[in-house]
Amino acid sequence: MRSHHSHAGAVLAVVHQPLGTQAWAPLVFELCGPARAEAEAVAARVAERHRAYAVELDEVTGDVPSDVSDGVPGDGRPGRHLLRLTPCGPAEPGGPLTDDLLADLLADLLAPLAAGTIAVTGHQRELLAAAVGAQGGPGRYVEQLFWDWTGPLDLGRFISAWQSVAEREAVLRASFDWTGAARMVLHDRAVVEVVRHVHADVGWSELLRQDRARGFELYRPGLLRVSLLDGPPDTTGAGRSPTRLLVTYHRALLDERGARLLVRQFYRSYLAGGVLPGGDRRPDIRDHAQWLTRQDEAAAREFWAAAAPPAGAAVSPGRPGGTPRHTEGPGRIQRRLRPLQTDRLRSWAAGRGAGESSALHVVWALLLYRAAGMEGALPVAFGVHLSGRDMSLRAAADIPGLLGDALPISVTVDPAAPLADLLLRVRDAALDLDPYTWVSGDRVREWSGRAPGSELTGTTVRFDSHPELPENLRAELAAQGIRVGVPQSAGGDTTLPVTLVAHYDADGALVLTALYDRARFTDTDASGTLSQCLHLLRSLPEHPDEGFTVGDALRLLSTSEVPRMAPPEPGGTGLALAVLRAGDPEADVVCLVTVPGVTPGAYDTLMRDHEGPERIVSLSVAGRQVPYDALWELLGPGRRVTLCGVGPAGRVAHEIARRTAERTGEAPAVVMTGVGGAAQSAEALSRALRAVRARST
């Protein structure tokens, strides 16, 4: 195996011919290009994470071709090294190296040399997969908070304050790697981008749209940025116009509570002159990841085996039959109960031993039941998003990150039963989740016998609790002539057809926001669903418990139309092969493997910049089954093939090559890279392809 590493920040590449697949066969990686220190760092990381193998690193004598590796003078000059992994003991039953183990090994080999990595949470994994799968463009799953700053603002101190927060908060120095199993990469340093805009150059709505559309390069740290928009010149003499602040961040990195916690830390830093004392604030996302590994799964497994939604539960907020739509992107509609109506709802729920969140859950269960169009008792299921901060870990409430997940609750809705009974059953179902809020949706599927990736629910209800700005901070800001507004959320996104978000505004009113997939739900149907939800929340406190049934509550909506929801677009399966460049008549074939998560533009850039005689084809693989022999049947005999894969496509390319070697005895070369930008990924592929060509001449 041959690996190419260029300077800091470049994408790493590996060339491999999968010859040894037996249990006792050593794995030999030829690292070609990195300086000795970098090769030693790669070897040390592999040795630390794969203790079942003895790891040896040896230097290979001989020159590295000048067109394979860029020269680095002095101690950093490129070299060639053999990284040999030999099993330390008898092989596990099953013999050959498993695909999952090899995927982890390749990910560790290709990952950037950073401060460390931690596993992502279940919800992060879902969001990351959706984001890197290019579903809807770079602006998807980007969140924004905004508020006004009135009073003096020192831009230099402002920038220093945010940078100081990044130096203390590991989450702001994180990026993502999805070459193998998804994980967060923690860097020693990251820059928080701060940009000041003049009101005359860009309007507020346009700034919101532009900053969201930029998205984020998730393989780089810096997944939160700040914009300032100066207000128009004051012509009234009333004083300085406020500055609008905008914090934009990726949802896979932070939830809204986490973003607000960082804003609070920024205030502390600004008041301290732009520098927070001390090092990393702990506990943080690293401590949370360690805490998760210490949890006892036995009781959780038993609970979820019984509590997971049953097959056939009603999960859709709309009746089947909507027309498939080609509209992309999320929709967002917001409504509110007036403060008096909110107080009445709170009193009604409290008088029956429940909170207003339980009242909201009951109403949502009624809407799911109604959309199913069935008669009699029927189980319904929906997700309840939990922040993940109600845990025994010390100071967990102050950890910025994305710690929580949406966990399913299921209740049976019976029109003949008293509504008060349904309220208590929904309350109890949510309370039963408390000991298991650390469990991910993936584990719930596994423990309940569901297929990986199957949907447990079709909707989620999230009740947000926003941290208050401490009075001492507000007073210190005021002492410097600064008044700050309460941050408000702009936009929002969801990986489900509908997510219902509830929070209280500054007046104490209950605010409901429907985030929905416009490819499944029309704006009209989403608006109707939210209106029906509010109608029930207003109406239920007006009815006494005596004799008031679930059916009576449903009849309150008798004049409202049941929303329709379009079916999801069928997931693609199979493969597609296309010739991108004919190449010379007898030239080798380069096959670019494409799966969700490949950096957009990487292969196009390679096609444009790579100089060589090779014929270049693309193989798009969809679905879970990897085509081991279809490629060879389509290409025909007589040509040597090199398989290439960027990021997660590297594992698929390796699987194809490995199965081919097992069946035919011939081992095609495989070129694999880590994740990175299009230009850097193409450059890494091109260097490795030149190495393959040089080896055969």
C-alpha positions in Angstrom: 0.0 0.0 0.0 1.4 3.4 -1.0 0.4 6.6 0.8 0.9 10.2 -0.4 1.0 13.0 2.1 1.8 16.6 1.0 2.0 19.7 3.1 -0.2 20.6 6.1 -3.8 20.9 5.2 -3.6 18.7 2.1 -5.7 15.6 1.5 -4.0 12.3 2.1 -4.0 9.5 -0.5 -3.3 5.8 -0.4 -2.5 3.3 -3.1 -3.2 -0.3 -2.3 -3.4 -3.7 -4.0 -5.4 -6.0 -1.7 -3.4 -9.2 -2.0 -3.3 -10.5 1.6 -6.7 -11.3 2.9 -6.0 -14.4 5.1 -6.3 -14.2 8.8 -2.6 -14.3 9.4 -1.5 -12.2 6.5 0.3 -9.0 7.5 -1.0 -5.8 6.1 1.7 -3.8 4.4 1.3 -0.1 3.6 3.8 1.7 1.5 3.8 5.3 2.6 5.3 7.3 -0.2 5.7 11.0 0.1 5.5 11.9 3.8 8.5 13.2 5.7 9.8 10.8 8.4 8.1 12.7 11.2 4.7 12.6 9.5 5.1 8.9 8.7 5.9 8.2 12.3 2.8 10.1 13.4 0.6 8.0 11.1 2.2 4.8 12.4 1.8 5.9 16.0 -1.9 6.6 15.5 -2.5 3.3 13.8 -0.6 1.5 16.6 -2.7 3.2 19.3 -6.1 2.4 17.7 -5.4 -1.1 16.4 -3.7 -2.9 19.2 -4.4 -6.3 17.8 -1.5 -5.6 15.4 2.2 -5.1 15.8 3.1 -2.0 13.8 6.5 -1.5 12.3 7.8 1.4 10.2 10.8 1.0 7.9 12.3 3.4 5.5 12.6 2.3 1.9 15.8 3.2 0.1 15.6 4.7 -3.4 14.4 7.9 -5.0 10.8 9.1 -5.1 9.8 10.1 -8.6 9.7 13.8 -8.9 6.2 13.8 -10.4 4.8 11.7 -7.5 5.7 13.9 -4.5 6.5 17.6 -4.2 9.9 18.3 -2.8 10.3 19.6 0.8 13.7 20.7 1.7 15.7 19.8 4.8 14.3 17.5 7.5 10.9 17.6 5.9 12.0 16.0 2.6 9.7 13.3 1.2 10.5 9.7 1.7 9.1 6.2 1.3 8.2 4.0 4.3 6.8 0.6 4.8 4.1 0.3 7.5 3.7 -3.3 8.3 0.8 -4.5 10.5 1.2 -8.1 11.8 -1.5 -9.8 13.9 -0.4 -10.2 17.5 -2.2 -13.5 18.2 -4.6 -16.1 16.7 -7.2 -14.6 14.4 -10.8 -14.3 15.5 -13.3 -16.8 14.1 -14.2 -15.9 10.6 -10.7 -15.6 9.3 -10.1 -12.7 6.9 -9.9 -9.1 7.9 -13.5 -7.8 8.0 -14.6 -4.9 5.8 -15.6 -2.8 8.9 -12.2 -3.3 10.5 -10.4 -2.4 7.3 -12.7 0.7 6.9 -11.6 1.8 10.4 -8.0 1.2 9.6 -8.2 3.1 6.3 -10.0 6.0 8.0 -7.2 6.2 10.7 -4.5 6.1 7.9 -6.2 8.9 5.9 -7.5 11.2 8.7 -5.7 14.5 9.2 -3.1 14.6 11.9 -5.1 16.5 14.5 -5.3 16.7 18.3 -7.8 13.9 18.5 -11.1 12.4 17.3 -14.3 11.5 19.0 -17.3 9.5 17.7 -20.3 11.4 16.6 -23.7 11.0 18.3 -26.6 9.3 16.6 -28.3 12.5 15.6 -25.0 14.0 14.4 -24.5 11.0 12.2 -27.9 11.4 10.6 -27.4 15.1 10.0 -23.8 14.6 8.7 -25.0 11.9 6.2 -27.7 14.2 4.9 -25.4 17.2 4.6 -22.5 15.5 2.8 -25.0 13.6 0.6 -25.7 17.0 -1.1 -29.4 16.8 -0.4 -30.6 20.3 -1.2 -27.3 22.1 -1.5 -24.8 23.7 0.9 -27.4 25.8 2.7 -29.1 22.8 4.2 -28.8 22.1 8.0 -27.4 25.6 8.6 -28.8 27.4 11.6 -28.8 31.2 12.4 -29.3 33.3 15.5 -29.6 37.1 15.4 -30.1 40.0 17.8 -29.3 43.7 18.2 -26.4 45.3 19.9 -26.9 48.9 21.0 -24.0 50.9 22.2 -20.2 51.1 21.7 -18.7 48.2 19.8 -14.9 47.7 19.6 -14.4 45.5 16.5 -10.9 44.4 17.5 -12.0 43.4 21.0 -15.1 41.8 19.4 -12.9 39.6 17.2 -10.5 38.8 20.0 -13.3 37.8 22.2 -14.7 35.2 19.8 -11.2 33.8 19.1 -10.7 33.5 22.9 -13.9 31.5 23.1 -12.6 29.2 20.3 -9.4 28.6 22.3 -11.4 27.5 25.3 -14.2 25.5 23.6 -13.2 22.4 21.8 -16.4 22.3 19.8 -15.4 25.5 17.9 -12.1 23.8 16.9 -13.9 20.7 15.5 -14.5 19.4 12.0 -15.9 16.2 10.6 -14.4 13.2 8.9 -16.6 10.6 7.1 -13.9 8.6 5.3 -15.0 5.6 7.4 -17.3 5.7 10.5 -18.2 9.3 11.0 -16.3 11.2 13.7 -15.4 14.6 14.9 -11.8 15.8 14.4 -10.5 18.1 17.1 -7.9 20.6 16.1 -5.4 22.6 18.1 -6.6 25.9 16.6 -9.4 27.3 14.6 -10.4 30.8 13.5 -13.9 32.2 14.1 -14.6 34.2 11.0 -16.0 37.7 11.8 -17.2 40.0 9.0 -18.6 43.5 9.4 -21.0 44.7 6.7 -22.2 48.2 5.9 -25.9 48.8 5.7 -25.6 50.5 2.3 -23.9 47.4 0.8 -26.3 44.7 1.8 -29.8 44.5 3.3 -30.7 42.3 6.3 -32.8 39.8 4.3 -30.1 39.4 1.7 -27.4 38.9 4.3 -29.4 36.2 5.9 -29.9 34.4 2.6 -26.3 34.8 1.4 -24.8 33.6 4.6 -27.0 30.6 4.8 -26.4 29.7 1.1 -22.6 29.7 1.7 -22.9 26.6 3.9 -19.8 25.1 5.5 -17.0 22.9 4.4 -17.5 20.3 7.1 -14.0 18.8 6.8 -12.5 22.1 8.0 -12.7 23.6 11.5 -14.6 26.9 11.7 -18.2 25.7 11.6 -19.5 28.8 13.3 -19.1 32.4 11.9 -20.3 35.8 12.9 -21.5 38.7 10.8 -22.2 42.3 11.9 -24.5 44.6 10.0 -24.3 48.2 10.9 -27.6 50.0 11.1 -28.4 53.0 8.9 -27.1 56.4 9.8 -29.1 58.0 12.6 -30.7 61.2 11.3 -33.0 61.9 14.3 -30.3 62.7 16.8 -31.6 59.9 19.1 -28.3 58.1 19.3 -26.3 55.4 17.6 -28.3 52.9 15.5 -28.0 49.3 16.7 -25.8 46.8 15.1 -27.4 43.5 14.0 -25.4 40.5 15.0 -25.8 37.2 13.1 -24.3 33.9 14.3 -24.4 31.2 11.6 -23.5 27.6 12.4 -24.0 24.0 11.2 -26.6 22.0 12.9 -24.4 18.9 13.0 -22.0 20.8 15.3 -24.4 22.6 17.7 -28.0 22.7 18.8 -29.6 26.1 19.5 -28.9 25.8 23.2 -25.2 25.1 22.5 -25.0 28.2 20.3 -26.6 30.4 22.9 -24.1 29.1 25.5 -21.3 30.1 23.2 -22.8 33.6 22.9 -22.9 33.8 26.7 -19.2 32.9 26.8 -18.5 35.5 24.1 -20.1 38.2 26.4 -17.8 37.2 29.2 -14.8 37.3 27.0 -15.7 40.8 25.6 -16.2 42.2 29.1 -12.8 40.8 30.1 -11.1 42.8 27.3 -11.4 40.1 24.7 -9.5 37.3 26.4 -10.9 34.6 28.7 -8.4 33.3 31.3 -7.4 29.7 31.5 -7.3 26.8 29.0 -10.0 24.6 27.8 -13.3 24.8 29.6 -14.3 21.4 30.9 -16.4 19.3 30.8 -16.9 19.5 27.0 -17.8 17.2 24.1 -14.8 15.0 24.9 -16.0 14.3 28.4 -19.5 13.7 27.1 -18.1 11.1 24.6 -16.3 9.4 27.4 -19.4 9.5 29.6 -21.4 7.7 26.9 -18.9 4.8 26.8 -19.4 4.2 30.5 -23.2 3.7 30.3 -24.7 0.3 31.1 -26.6 -0.9 28.0 -28.3 -3.9 29.6 -31.3 -2.0 31.1 -31.6 0.3 28.0 -31.6 -2.7 25.7 -34.4 -4.4 27.7 -36.4 -1.1 27.7 -36.2 -0.4 24.0 -36.9 -3.9 23.0 -40.4 -3.4 24.5 -40.9 0.4 24.1 -40.0 0.9 20.4 -43.0 1.8 18.2 -44.8 -1.3 17.0 -45.1 -2.1 13.3 -48.1 -0.4 11.8 -48.1 2.6 14.2 -49.4 5.8 12.6 -46.4 8.1 12.1 -47.4 10.3 9.2 -48.8 13.9 9.7 -50.6 13.7 6.4 -52.8 11.3 4.6 -51.1 9.4 1.8 -51.9 10.6 -1.7 -50.1 13.9 -2.1 -48.5 14.5 -5.5 -44.7 14.1 -5.5 -43.1 17.5 -5.8 -39.8 18.8 -7.1 -39.6 21.7 -4.7 -36.4 21.4 -2.7 -35.4 22.8 0.7 -37.0 23.3 4.0 -40.2 25.2 4.8 -40.7 27.2 8.0 -44.0 28.4 9.4 -44.5 30.0 12.9 -47.6 30.6 15.0 -48.1 31.6 18.6 -50.6 31.3 21.4 -51.2 34.6 23.1 -49.8 34.8 26.7 -53.3 34.4 28.2 -54.0 31.3 26.1 -50.6 29.9 27.1 -51.4 30.4 30.8 -54.8 28.7 30.4 -53.1 25.7 28.7 -50.5 25.5 31.4 -53.2 25.5 34.1 -55.3 22.9 32.3 -52.4 20.5 32.0 -51.1 21.1 35.6 -54.6 20.5 37.0 -54.4 17.0 35.4 -50.8 16.2 36.6 -49.0 17.1 33.4 -47.0 19.9 31.8 -47.7 21.9 28.7 -45.2 19.7 26.8 -47.5 16.7 27.5 -50.4 18.8 26.2 -48.5 19.4 23.0 -47.7 15.7 22.7 -51.3 14.8 23.1 -52.4 17.2 20.4 -49.7 15.9 18.0 -50.8 12.3 18.7 -54.4 13.3 17.8 -53.2 14.8 14.5 -51.2 11.6 13.6 -54.2 9.5 14.4 -56.5 11.6 12.3 -54.2 11.5 9.4 -54.1 7.7 9.4 -57.9 7.6 8.6 -58.5 4.5 10.7 -61.3 3.7 13.1 -60.9 2.3 16.6 -57.8 2.2 18.7 -54.5 2.7 16.9 -50.9 3.1 18.1 -49.2 6.3 17.0 -45.5 7.2 17.3 -43.5 10.3 17.0 -40.0 11.5 18.2 -39.4 13.6 21.2 -36.2 15.5 20.9 -34.2 15.6 24.1 -31.2 17.9 24.7 -29.1 15.2 26.1 -28.0 17.4 29.0 -30.1 15.8 31.7 -27.4 13.4 32.8 -25.2 12.6 35.7 -22.1 14.2 34.1 -21.1 17.2 36.1 -22.1 20.6 34.5 -23.5 18.8 31.5 -26.1 21.6 31.1 -23.3 24.0 30.1 -21.7 21.9 27.4 -22.0 23.4 23.9 -22.5 20.8 21.2 -25.1 18.5 19.8 -25.6 16.0 22.6 -29.2 15.0 22.2 -31.3 12.9 19.8 -34.9 12.4 18.9 -36.2 9.2 20.7 -39.6 7.6 19.8 -42.6 7.5 22.1 -45.6 5.4 21.2 -49.1 5.5 22.7 -52.4 4.0 21.7 -55.1 6.5 20.7 -58.6 5.2 21.4 -61.5 7.5 20.4 -63.7 6.0 23.2 -61.2 6.6 26.0 -61.2 9.7 28.2 -58.8 12.4 26.9 -57.4 12.9 30.4 -56.2 9.3 30.4 -54.4 9.8 27.1 -52.7 12.9 28.5 -51.3 10.9 31.4 -50.2 8.0 29.2 -48.3 10.5 27.0 -46.8 12.1 30.0 -45.7 8.7 31.4 -44.3 7.6 28.0 -42.1 10.7 28.0 -41.0 10.3 31.6 -40.0 6.7 30.9 -37.4 7.9 28.5 -35.5 9.8 31.2 -33.0 7.1 32.2 -32.2 6.4 28.5 -31.8 9.8 26.9 -28.2 8.9 26.0 -29.3 6.2 23.7 -29.1 6.9 19.9 -31.8 6.1 17.4 -29.4 3.6 15.8 -29.3 1.6 19.0 -33.1 1.7 19.3 -33.4 0.2 15.8 -30.8 -2.4 16.6 -32.3 -3.4 20.0 -35.9 -3.5 18.6 -35.0 -5.6 15.6 -35.4 -2.9 13.0 -33.4 -2.7 9.8 -30.5 -0.2 9.8 -31.7 3.1 8.5 -35.4 2.3 8.8 -37.7 5.1 10.1 -38.9 4.7 13.6 -41.1 7.8 13.3 -42.0 10.4 10.6 -42.1 13.5 12.8 -40.4 15.0 15.9 -41.6 17.3 18.6 -39.0 19.5 20.2 -39.6 21.7 23.2 -36.6 24.1 23.4 -35.5 25.6 26.7 -33.2 28.6 26.1 -30.6 29.6 28.7 -31.2 33.0 30.2 -28.5 35.6 30.1 -27.3 36.0 33.7 -28.3 39.3 35.3 -24.7 40.0 36.3 -23.6 39.8 32.7 -26.4 42.0 31.5 -25.5 44.5 34.3 -21.8 44.5 33.3 -22.7 45.1 29.7 -25.1 47.9 30.7 -22.3 49.5 32.8 -20.3 49.8 29.5 -23.3 51.4 27.8 -24.2 48.2 25.9 -27.7 46.8 25.5 -28.2 43.4 23.8 -31.4 41.8 22.6 -32.5 38.3 23.1 -31.2 36.1 20.3 -33.8 34.8 17.9 -33.7 31.9 15.5 -33.9 32.4 11.8 -34.7 29.6 9.5 -34.4 26.0 10.6 -34.2 22.5 9.0 -35.2 18.9 9.4 -34.3 15.5 8.1 -37.9 14.3 8.6 -41.1 15.4 6.8 -42.0 17.6 9.8 -40.4 18.8 13.0 -42.5 20.8 15.4 -40.5 23.1 17.6 -41.9 24.9 20.7 -40.5 27.6 22.9 -41.6 30.6 25.0 -41.0 34.1 23.8 -40.0 37.1 25.9 -43.8 37.7 26.7 -44.3 34.2 28.0 -46.3 33.1 24.9 -45.9 29.6 23.5 -44.4 29.8 20.0 -44.8 26.9 17.6 -42.6 26.5 14.5 -43.2 23.9 11.9 -40.1 22.9 9.9 -41.0 20.7 7.0 -39.7 19.1 3.8 -41.3 21.0 1.0 -40.8 18.0 -1.3 -43.3 16.1 0.9 -45.5 18.7 2.4 -46.9 21.8 0.6 -46.9 25.1 2.4 -50.7 25.0 2.5 -50.7 21.5 4.2 -48.0 22.5 6.7 -49.9 25.7 7.5 -53.1 23.7 8.0 -51.4 21.2 10.3 -50.0 24.0 12.5 -53.3 25.8 12.6 -55.1 22.6 13.7 -52.5 22.1 16.3 -53.0 25.6 17.7 -56.8 25.2 17.5 -56.7 22.1 19.7 -54.3 23.8 22.2 -56.7 26.7 22.5 -59.8 24.6 22.7 -59.0 21.7 25.1 -58.9 23.9 28.2 -62.5 25.0 27.5 -63.8 21.4 27.9 -64.4 19.7 31.3 -62.9 16.3 31.8 -66.2 14.6 32.7 -67.2 12.5 29.7 -64.9 14.3 27.3 -63.3 11.7 25.2 -60.5 11.4 22.6 -63.3 11.2 20.0 -64.8 14.5 21.2 -61.4 16.2 20.8 -61.0 14.8 17.3 -64.5 16.2 16.4 -63.2 19.7 17.2 -61.4 19.4 13.8 -64.4 18.0 11.9 -64.5 21.0 9.6 -60.8 21.1 8.9 -59.3 19.3 5.9 -56.9 16.4 6.6 -53.4 17.4 5.2 -51.9 15.3 2.4 -48.3 14.2 2.3 -46.4 13.0 -0.8 -44.5 9.7 -0.6 -40.7 9.9 -0.4 -38.8 9.6 -3.6 -37.6 6.0 -4.0 -34.0 5.4 -3.0 -31.7 4.6 -5.9 -30.2 1.1 -6.1 -27.8 -0.4 -8.5 -25.0 1.3 -10.4 -24.3 3.5 -13.4 -21.2 3.4 -15.5 -20.1 6.2 -17.8 -17.0 6.9 -19.9 -15.7 10.4 -19.1 -12.5 10.4 -21.2 -11.7 7.9 -23.9 -7.9 7.9 -23.4 -5.4 6.1 -25.5 -6.5 2.9 -27.2 -4.4 0.5 -25.1 -4.2 2.7 -22.0 -5.1 1.6 -18.5 -8.5 2.4 -17.1 -9.1 4.7 -14.1 -12.5 4.1 -12.5 -13.8 6.9 -10.3 -16.2 5.5 -7.7 -19.1 7.8 -6.6 -21.2 7.3 -3.5 -23.0 9.9 -1.3 -20.3 11.9 0.6 -17.8 12.3 -2.2 -16.6 15.9 -2.4 -18.6 17.7 -5.1 -16.3 18.7 -8.0 -13.3 16.5 -7.0 -13.6 14.2 -10.0 -14.4 17.1 -12.4 -11.2 18.8 -11.3 -9.2 15.6 -11.7 -10.6 15.2 -15.3 -9.6 18.8 -16.1 -6.1 18.8 -14.5 -4.8 15.2 -14.6 -2.3 14.6 -17.4 -2.1 11.0 -18.5 -3.1 8.5 -21.2 -5.6 6.7 -19.0 -9.2 6.1 -20.0 -11.4 7.5 -17.3 -14.8 6.1 -16.4 -17.1 6.8 -13.5 -19.0 4.2 -11.5 -21.9 5.5 -9.4 -23.0 3.1 -6.7 -26.4 3.4 -5.0 -27.8 1.3 -2.2 -26.2 -0.9 0.3 -24.9 -3.7 -1.9 -21.5 -3.2 -3.4 -21.2 -4.5 -7.0 -18.1 -6.8 -6.8 -18.1 -8.0 -10.4 -20.4 -5.8 -12.4 -17.6 -3.4 -13.2 -15.4 -6.1 -14.9 -18.3 -7.4 -16.9 -19.1 -3.9 -18.2 -15.4 -3.0 -19.0 -14.4 -6.3 -20.6 -11.0 -8.0 -20.4 -7.7 -6.7 -21.6 -7.3 -3.5 -19.6 -5.6 -2.9 -16.2 -8.0 -1.0 -13.9 -7.2 1.3 -11.1 -10.2 2.1 -8.8 -10.3 5.5 -7.2 -12.5 6.7 -4.3 -12.6 10.0 -2.5 -13.6 9.8 1.2 -16.3 7.2 1.8 -16.0 6.0 -1.9 -12.5 4.7 -1.0 -14.0 1.9 1.1 -16.4 0.9 -1.7 -13.6 0.9 -4.2 -11.5 -1.3 -1.9 -14.4 -3.7 -1.4 -14.8 -4.1 -5.2 -11.0 -4.7 -5.6 -10.8 -7.0 -2.7 -13.6 -9.3 -3.9 -12.2 -9.3 -7.3 -8.8 -10.4 -6.0 -10.5 -13.2 -4.0 -12.4 -14.5 -7.0 -9.9 -14.0 -9.8 -6.5 -13.9 -8.1 -5.8 -10.6 -9.8 -5.6 -7.5 -7.6 -6.5 -4.2 -9.2 -4.9 -1.1 -7.6 -7.0 1.1 -5.4 -6.5 4.8 -4.8 -8.2 6.2 -1.8 -8.1 9.7 -0.2 -9.4 11.3 2.9 -12.1 14.0 2.7 -11.2 17.6 1.7 -11.8 20.2 -0.9 -12.3 19.5 -4.6 -8.9 20.8 -5.7 -7.0 19.1 -2.9 -8.8 15.8 -3.4 -8.1 15.9 -7.1 -4.4 16.7 -6.5 -4.1 13.8 -4.1 -5.7 11.4 -6.6 -3.5 12.7 -9.4 -0.3 12.2 -7.4 -1.3 8.7 -6.5 -2.3 7.8 -10.1 1.2 9.0 -11.2 2.6 6.6 -8.6 0.7 3.7 -10.0 1.9 4.5 -13.5 5.5 4.9 -12.3 5.4 1.5 -10.5 4.3 -0.3 -13.7 6.9 1.3 -16.0 
